[in-house]
Amino acid sequence: MQDTKGPKGYHDIGGDQAGDIPMIELPWLHWEKQVEAIRGLLGDGTRRIVSLDEVRRGFESFGVEKYDTLSFYRRRMEAMTDILIEKGILSRAELDAAIEAGKARWNDVDTKT
């Protein structure tokens, strides 16, 4: 589909037939709140490390398969991670090491209870 603004991306579902919109209030999961807080900190008026437009560009460039399999906050988290690596603020190795350290902390908590 094309309009006066150019071709429509896979992420642009506005105007598509999708059925009824479910009207249920879902509580935020703790990690979703953390993702939103981090996004706010990275893009606030002081730091301006990652803008909301960059996050949007990030998840709009995932490709249809990845985009469709991730939840809203997982898309945001993946896009922010990609942008931080792209800008050289964080390396994949540093991220992987931090993830492993976090897993180890949780494993320690699990074994102590």
N, C-alpha and C positions, 0 to 999 in steps of 0.2 A: 504494500500500500504506500502511496506517495501523496503528499499534499504540497501546499505552497512552501512549506518549511524544509522539504527534502524527504528522503526515505525515512520510514518509521522503523525504529530499532526494536529488537525483540523484547526489551525491557519496557517499552511504551505501550501499555495495554489500554490506555484511555480510549473509550468508545467501542471497545471490543465487547462482544456478547459473552457474558461470564455467569449469568444466572443471578440469583438473589445474593445480596451482601449479608453475611451472617452478622447479626447485631448482638454480639455477646462481648462483655467486658472481660478481657483476660488479664490476670495479674502479671506484672513484670517479674521475670525470674531474676535472681540476684545477679547473675553474670550479665544479663541484658542491661541492668542498671549500671554495672561497671563499664560496659562498652560505651554506653551513652555518656557517662562521666568522663571517660578518657577522651572521647571525641570532643567533648566540650573543652577540656583542658588543652588539647592539641590545637584547637582552632579558636581559642578565646582571643580577645583583643590585645593581650599582652604577648602571648607566645606566637601565634599565627604560624604554627609548624605545619599543620595539615588543615586546609580549608574544607568546608562542606562541599564546595564544588569539586575539589580533588577527590573526596570520598565518593561522590556521585560518579565522576568519571571513572574511578577505579572499579566500582561494581558494574557499571554499564559496559565495561570492556572485558568482563569475565567470559563471555560466550554464553549462548543460550543454555547449554547443559548445566554448567556450574551455577549460573544465575538461578535457574529453576529449582535446583536441589538445595540451595541454602535458604535459611530463614532470613528475615529482614536484618536482625542484629548480627547474625553470622556473616552476612554480606558486608555490613559496615566494618566488622572486625577484620575480615580478610582484606578489604580494601585499604583500611588504615595501615595494616601490617605491610602490604605491598608497597604503599607509598613511602612509609618510613624506610624500607629497604631500598627503594628506588632513589630516595634522596640521600642515602648513605648515612642516615642517622642511626640505623640499626642494621646489623648484618644477619643473614640467615643463621650463621653459626651462633651468634649471641642470642638470638631468639630461641633456637633449639636448646641451648644450654640453660636458659631461663625456664623453659618449659620442663626440662628434666629436673631442675632444682625444685620447681613447684610440685612436680609429681612426687619427688622424694619426701618433701615436707608432708604432703597428704598421706603418703604411705606410713610415715612415722606416726602420724596422728591415728591412723587406722589400727596400727599394731599396739598402741598404748591403751586403747579402749576395750 
